[in-house]
Amino acid sequence: MRVTNAPASRKRRKRMLKLAKGFRLKRSKLYRYASDAVDHGLKYAYRDRRAKKRSFRALWQIRINAAARAAGMTYSRFVEGLKAAQVAIDRKVIADLAATDAAAFAELVRVAQGALATKQTAVKA
């Protein structure tokens, strides 16, 4: 007699069809097509969780650059100045300050400019 392990197989197939909920036509009803669609979707989900981080970092850089240029600095010089001043604020917070709190961002620009000035005098000496 052939053993099919039916309870485990049925559970596995039901889990796959549950993941395919919301898909259209065969992709939500038939195991073979649902399996392909879910696998494909999971690959996209894995990839895009990382892409989301990249795109948000790019957005923060754009916002910081716009605010820094309005204050008379470039993005790279601003970040260099913050690093020289040992300011440990990430880009997400800096971008939020640039968008919502102009006074705090202006203070960061001032700190960065001061650190760059001291860095240049130290190099010349």
CNS distance restraints for C-alpha pairs under 8 A (distance, minus, plus):
assign (resid   5 and name CA) (resid   9 and name CA) 6.29 0.50 0.50
assign (resid   6 and name CA) (resid  10 and name CA) 5.87 0.50 0.50
assign (resid   7 and name CA) (resid  11 and name CA) 6.10 0.50 0.50
assign (resid   8 and name CA) (resid  12 and name CA) 6.14 0.50 0.50
assign (resid   9 and name CA) (resid  13 and name CA) 6.19 0.50 0.50
assign (resid  10 and name CA) (resid  14 and name CA) 5.98 0.50 0.50
assign (resid  11 and name CA) (resid  15 and name CA) 6.09 0.50 0.50
assign (resid  12 and name CA) (resid  16 and name CA) 6.39 0.50 0.50
assign (resid  13 and name CA) (resid  17 and name CA) 6.24 0.50 0.50
assign (resid  13 and name CA) (resid  31 and name CA) 6.46 0.50 0.50
assign (resid  14 and name CA) (resid  18 and name CA) 6.06 0.50 0.50
assign (resid  15 and name CA) (resid  19 and name CA) 6.35 0.50 0.50
assign (resid  16 and name CA) (resid  20 and name CA) 6.38 0.50 0.50
assign (resid  16 and name CA) (resid  31 and name CA) 7.21 0.50 0.50
assign (resid  16 and name CA) (resid  34 and name CA) 6.89 0.50 0.50
assign (resid  16 and name CA) (resid  35 and name CA) 6.23 0.50 0.50
assign (resid  16 and name CA) (resid  38 and name CA) 7.42 0.50 0.50
assign (resid  17 and name CA) (resid  21 and name CA) 6.56 0.50 0.50
assign (resid  17 and name CA) (resid  28 and name CA) 6.25 0.50 0.50
assign (resid  17 and name CA) (resid  29 and name CA) 6.87 0.50 0.50
assign (resid  17 and name CA) (resid  30 and name CA) 7.64 0.50 0.50
assign (resid  17 and name CA) (resid  31 and name CA) 6.42 0.50 0.50
assign (resid  17 and name CA) (resid  34 and name CA) 6.20 0.50 0.50
assign (resid  17 and name CA) (resid  35 and name CA) 7.63 0.50 0.50
assign (resid  19 and name CA) (resid  38 and name CA) 6.72 0.50 0.50
assign (resid  20 and name CA) (resid  27 and name CA) 6.84 0.50 0.50
assign (resid  20 and name CA) (resid  28 and name CA) 5.11 0.50 0.50
assign (resid  20 and name CA) (resid  34 and name CA) 5.74 0.50 0.50
assign (resid  20 and name CA) (resid  35 and name CA) 7.82 0.50 0.50
assign (resid  20 and name CA) (resid  37 and name CA) 7.33 0.50 0.50
assign (resid  20 and name CA) (resid  38 and name CA) 5.99 0.50 0.50
assign (resid  21 and name CA) (resid  28 and name CA) 5.76 0.50 0.50
assign (resid  22 and name CA) (resid  28 and name CA) 6.87 0.50 0.50
assign (resid  23 and name CA) (resid  27 and name CA) 5.73 0.50 0.50
assign (resid  23 and name CA) (resid  28 and name CA) 5.08 0.50 0.50
assign (resid  24 and name CA) (resid  28 and name CA) 5.88 0.50 0.50
assign (resid  25 and name CA) (resid  29 and name CA) 6.83 0.50 0.50
assign (resid  26 and name CA) (resid  30 and name CA) 5.42 0.50 0.50
assign (resid  26 and name CA) (resid  33 and name CA) 6.27 0.50 0.50
assign (resid  26 and name CA) (resid  34 and name CA) 7.15 0.50 0.50
assign (resid  27 and name CA) (resid  31 and name CA) 7.76 0.50 0.50
assign (resid  27 and name CA) (resid  33 and name CA) 4.90 0.50 0.50
assign (resid  27 and name CA) (resid  34 and name CA) 4.34 0.50 0.50
assign (resid  27 and name CA) (resid  35 and name CA) 7.95 0.50 0.50
assign (resid  27 and name CA) (resid  37 and name CA) 6.39 0.50 0.50
assign (resid  28 and name CA) (resid  33 and name CA) 7.67 0.50 0.50
assign (resid  28 and name CA) (resid  34 and name CA) 5.51 0.50 0.50
assign (resid  29 and name CA) (resid  34 and name CA) 6.93 0.50 0.50
assign (resid  30 and name CA) (resid  34 and name CA) 5.91 0.50 0.50
assign (resid  31 and name CA) (resid  35 and name CA) 5.82 0.50 0.50
assign (resid  32 and name CA) (resid  36 and name CA) 6.58 0.50 0.50
assign (resid  33 and name CA) (resid  37 and name CA) 6.18 0.50 0.50
assign (resid  34 and name CA) (resid  38 and name CA) 5.97 0.50 0.50
assign (resid  35 and name CA) (resid  39 and name CA) 6.09 0.50 0.50
assign (resid  36 and name CA) (resid  40 and name CA) 6.14 0.50 0.50
assign (resid  37 and name CA) (resid  41 and name CA) 6.09 0.50 0.50
assign (resid  38 and name CA) (resid  42 and name CA) 6.05 0.50 0.50
assign (resid  39 and name CA) (resid  43 and name CA) 6.33 0.50 0.50
assign (resid  40 and name CA) (resid  44 and name CA) 6.48 0.50 0.50
assign (resid  41 and name CA) (resid  45 and name CA) 6.15 0.50 0.50
assign (resid  42 and name CA) (resid  46 and name CA) 6.14 0.50 0.50
assign (resid  43 and name CA) (resid  47 and name CA) 6.19 0.50 0.50
assign (resid  44 and name CA) (resid  48 and name CA) 5.91 0.50 0.50
assign (resid  45 and name CA) (resid  49 and name CA) 6.12 0.50 0.50
assign (resid  46 and name CA) (resid  50 and name CA) 7.10 0.50 0.50
assign (resid  47 and name CA) (resid  51 and name CA) 6.38 0.50 0.50
assign (resid  48 and name CA) (resid  52 and name CA) 5.76 0.50 0.50
assign (resid  49 and name CA) (resid  53 and name CA) 6.87 0.50 0.50
assign (resid  50 and name CA) (resid  54 and name CA) 6.66 0.50 0.50
assign (resid  51 and name CA) (resid  55 and name CA) 6.14 0.50 0.50
assign (resid  52 and name CA) (resid  56 and name CA) 6.12 0.50 0.50
assign (resid  53 and name CA) (resid  57 and name CA) 6.20 0.50 0.50
assign (resid  54 and name CA) (resid  58 and name CA) 6.28 0.50 0.50
assign (resid  55 and name CA) (resid  59 and name CA) 6.22 0.50 0.50
assign (resid  56 and name CA) (resid  60 and name CA) 6.19 0.50 0.50
assign (resid  57 and name CA) (resid  61 and name CA) 6.23 0.50 0.50
assign (resid  57 and name CA) (resid  91 and name CA) 7.36 0.50 0.50
assign (resid  57 and name CA) (resid  92 and name CA) 7.46 0.50 0.50
assign (resid  58 and name CA) (resid  62 and name CA) 6.25 0.50 0.50
assign (resid  59 and name CA) (resid  63 and name CA) 6.29 0.50 0.50
assign (resid  60 and name CA) (resid  64 and name CA) 6.10 0.50 0.50
assign (resid  60 and name CA) (resid  91 and name CA) 6.13 0.50 0.50
assign (resid  60 and name CA) (resid  92 and name CA) 6.01 0.50 0.50
assign (resid  60 and name CA) (resid  94 and name CA) 7.97 0.50 0.50
assign (resid  60 and name CA) (resid  95 and name CA) 5.28 0.50 0.50
assign (resid  61 and name CA) (resid  65 and name CA) 5.95 0.50 0.50
assign (resid  61 and name CA) (resid  75 and name CA) 7.63 0.50 0.50
assign (resid  61 and name CA) (resid  91 and name CA) 7.08 0.50 0.50
assign (resid  61 and name CA) (resid  95 and name CA) 7.39 0.50 0.50
assign (resid  62 and name CA) (resid  66 and name CA) 6.19 0.50 0.50
assign (resid  63 and name CA) (resid  67 and name CA) 6.31 0.50 0.50
assign (resid  63 and name CA) (resid  95 and name CA) 5.76 0.50 0.50
assign (resid  63 and name CA) (resid  98 and name CA) 7.11 0.50 0.50
assign (resid  63 and name CA) (resid  99 and name CA) 7.47 0.50 0.50
assign (resid  64 and name CA) (resid  68 and name CA) 5.91 0.50 0.50
assign (resid  64 and name CA) (resid  75 and name CA) 6.65 0.50 0.50
assign (resid  64 and name CA) (resid  91 and name CA) 7.85 0.50 0.50
assign (resid  64 and name CA) (resid  94 and name CA) 6.89 0.50 0.50
assign (resid  64 and name CA) (resid  95 and name CA) 5.28 0.50 0.50
assign (resid  64 and name CA) (resid  98 and name CA) 6.34 0.50 0.50
assign (resid  65 and name CA) (resid  69 and name CA) 5.97 0.50 0.50
assign (resid  65 and name CA) (resid  74 and name CA) 6.29 0.50 0.50
assign (resid  65 and name CA) (resid  75 and name CA) 4.56 0.50 0.50
assign (resid  66 and name CA) (resid  70 and name CA) 6.26 0.50 0.50
assign (resid  67 and name CA) (resid  71 and name CA) 6.37 0.50 0.50
assign (resid  67 and name CA) (resid  98 and name CA) 5.95 0.50 0.50
assign (resid  67 and name CA) (resid  99 and name CA) 7.96 0.50 0.50
assign (resid  68 and name CA) (resid  72 and name CA) 6.32 0.50 0.50
assign (resid  68 and name CA) (resid  73 and name CA) 5.13 0.50 0.50
assign (resid  68 and name CA) (resid  74 and name CA) 5.84 0.50 0.50
assign (resid  68 and name CA) (resid  75 and name CA) 6.09 0.50 0.50
assign (resid  68 and name CA) (resid  78 and name CA) 6.94 0.50 0.50
assign (resid  68 and name CA) (resid 109 and name CA) 7.24 0.50 0.50
assign (resid  69 and name CA) (resid  73 and name CA) 4.83 0.50 0.50
assign (resid  69 and name CA) (resid  74 and name CA) 5.37 0.50 0.50
assign (resid  69 and name CA) (resid  75 and name CA) 7.30 0.50 0.50
assign (resid  71 and name CA) (resid 106 and name CA) 7.27 0.50 0.50
assign (resid  71 and name CA) (resid 109 and name CA) 7.37 0.50 0.50
assign (resid  73 and name CA) (resid  77 and name CA) 6.60 0.50 0.50
assign (resid  73 and name CA) (resid  78 and name CA) 6.37 0.50 0.50
assign (resid  74 and name CA) (resid  78 and name CA) 6.08 0.50 0.50
assign (resid  75 and name CA) (resid  79 and name CA) 6.18 0.50 0.50
assign (resid  76 and name CA) (resid  80 and name CA) 6.04 0.50 0.50
assign (resid  77 and name CA) (resid  81 and name CA) 6.01 0.50 0.50
assign (resid  78 and name CA) (resid  82 and name CA) 6.26 0.50 0.50
assign (resid  78 and name CA) (resid 109 and name CA) 6.76 0.50 0.50
assign (resid  78 and name CA) (resid 112 and name CA) 5.92 0.50 0.50
assign (resid  78 and name CA) (resid 113 and name CA) 7.50 0.50 0.50
assign (resid  79 and name CA) (resid  83 and name CA) 6.13 0.50 0.50
assign (resid  79 and name CA) (resid 112 and name CA) 7.60 0.50 0.50
assign (resid  80 and name CA) (resid  84 and name CA) 6.15 0.50 0.50
assign (resid  80 and name CA) (resid 112 and name CA) 7.54 0.50 0.50
assign (resid  80 and name CA) (resid 116 and name CA) 7.57 0.50 0.50
assign (resid  81 and name CA) (resid  85 and name CA) 6.10 0.50 0.50
assign (resid  81 and name CA) (resid 111 and name CA) 7.46 0.50 0.50
assign (resid  81 and name CA) (resid 112 and name CA) 3.95 0.50 0.50
assign (resid  81 and name CA) (resid 113 and name CA) 6.13 0.50 0.50
assign (resid  81 and name CA) (resid 114 and name CA) 7.67 0.50 0.50
assign (resid  81 and name CA) (resid 115 and name CA) 5.45 0.50 0.50
assign (resid  81 and name CA) (resid 116 and name CA) 5.12 0.50 0.50
assign (resid  82 and name CA) (resid  86 and name CA) 6.07 0.50 0.50
assign (resid  82 and name CA) (resid  87 and name CA) 5.26 0.50 0.50
assign (resid  82 and name CA) (resid  88 and name CA) 7.86 0.50 0.50
assign (resid  82 and name CA) (resid 108 and name CA) 7.64 0.50 0.50
assign (resid  82 and name CA) (resid 111 and name CA) 7.14 0.50 0.50
assign (resid  82 and name CA) (resid 112 and name CA) 4.87 0.50 0.50
assign (resid  82 and name CA) (resid 115 and name CA) 7.30 0.50 0.50
assign (resid  83 and name CA) (resid  87 and name CA) 6.06 0.50 0.50
assign (resid  83 and name CA) (resid  88 and name CA) 7.67 0.50 0.50
assign (resid  84 and name CA) (resid 112 and name CA) 7.55 0.50 0.50
assign (resid  84 and name CA) (resid 115 and name CA) 5.70 0.50 0.50
assign (resid  84 and name CA) (resid 116 and name CA) 6.89 0.50 0.50
assign (resid  84 and name CA) (resid 119 and name CA) 7.29 0.50 0.50
assign (resid  85 and name CA) (resid 111 and name CA) 6.99 0.50 0.50
assign (resid  85 and name CA) (resid 112 and name CA) 6.47 0.50 0.50
assign (resid  85 and name CA) (resid 115 and name CA) 5.16 0.50 0.50
assign (resid  89 and name CA) (resid  93 and name CA) 6.56 0.50 0.50
assign (resid  89 and name CA) (resid  94 and name CA) 6.74 0.50 0.50
assign (resid  90 and name CA) (resid  94 and name CA) 6.40 0.50 0.50
assign (resid  91 and name CA) (resid  95 and name CA) 5.90 0.50 0.50
assign (resid  92 and name CA) (resid  96 and name CA) 6.29 0.50 0.50
assign (resid  93 and name CA) (resid  97 and name CA) 6.18 0.50 0.50
assign (resid  94 and name CA) (resid  98 and name CA) 6.10 0.50 0.50
assign (resid  94 and name CA) (resid 105 and name CA) 7.36 0.50 0.50
assign (resid  95 and name CA) (resid  99 and name CA) 6.24 0.50 0.50
assign (resid  96 and name CA) (resid 100 and name CA) 6.00 0.50 0.50
assign (resid  96 and name CA) (resid 101 and name CA) 7.69 0.50 0.50
assign (resid  97 and name CA) (resid 101 and name CA) 4.83 0.50 0.50
assign (resid  97 and name CA) (resid 102 and name CA) 6.73 0.50 0.50
assign (resid  97 and name CA) (resid 104 and name CA) 6.57 0.50 0.50
assign (resid  97 and name CA) (resid 105 and name CA) 5.75 0.50 0.50
assign (resid  98 and name CA) (resid 102 and name CA) 5.85 0.50 0.50
assign (resid  98 and name CA) (resid 104 and name CA) 7.95 0.50 0.50
assign (resid  98 and name CA) (resid 105 and name CA) 5.46 0.50 0.50
assign (resid 101 and name CA) (resid 105 and name CA) 6.43 0.50 0.50
assign (resid 102 and name CA) (resid 106 and name CA) 6.03 0.50 0.50
assign (resid 103 and name CA) (resid 107 and name CA) 6.32 0.50 0.50
assign (resid 104 and name CA) (resid 108 and name CA) 6.40 0.50 0.50
assign (resid 105 and name CA) (resid 109 and name CA) 6.26 0.50 0.50
assign (resid 106 and name CA) (resid 110 and name CA) 6.20 0.50 0.50
assign (resid 107 and name CA) (resid 111 and name CA) 6.20 0.50 0.50
assign (resid 108 and name CA) (resid 112 and name CA) 6.12 0.50 0.50
assign (resid 109 and name CA) (resid 113 and name CA) 6.10 0.50 0.50
assign (resid 110 and name CA) (resid 114 and name CA) 6.14 0.50 0.50
assign (resid 111 and name CA) (resid 115 and name CA) 6.20 0.50 0.50
assign (resid 112 and name CA) (resid 116 and name CA) 6.16 0.50 0.50
assign (resid 113 and name CA) (resid 117 and name CA) 6.17 0.50 0.50
assign (resid 114 and name CA) (resid 118 and name CA) 6.34 0.50 0.50
assign (resid 115 and name CA) (resid 119 and name CA) 6.05 0.50 0.50
assign (resid 116 and name CA) (resid 120 and name CA) 6.16 0.50 0.50
assign (resid 117 and name CA) (resid 121 and name CA) 6.33 0.50 0.50
assign (resid 118 and name CA) (resid 122 and name CA) 6.12 0.50 0.50
assign (resid 119 and name CA) (resid 123 and name CA) 6.29 0.50 0.50
assign (resid 120 and name CA) (resid 124 and name CA) 6.26 0.50 0.50
assign (resid 121 and name CA) (resid 125 and name CA) 6.15 0.50 0.50
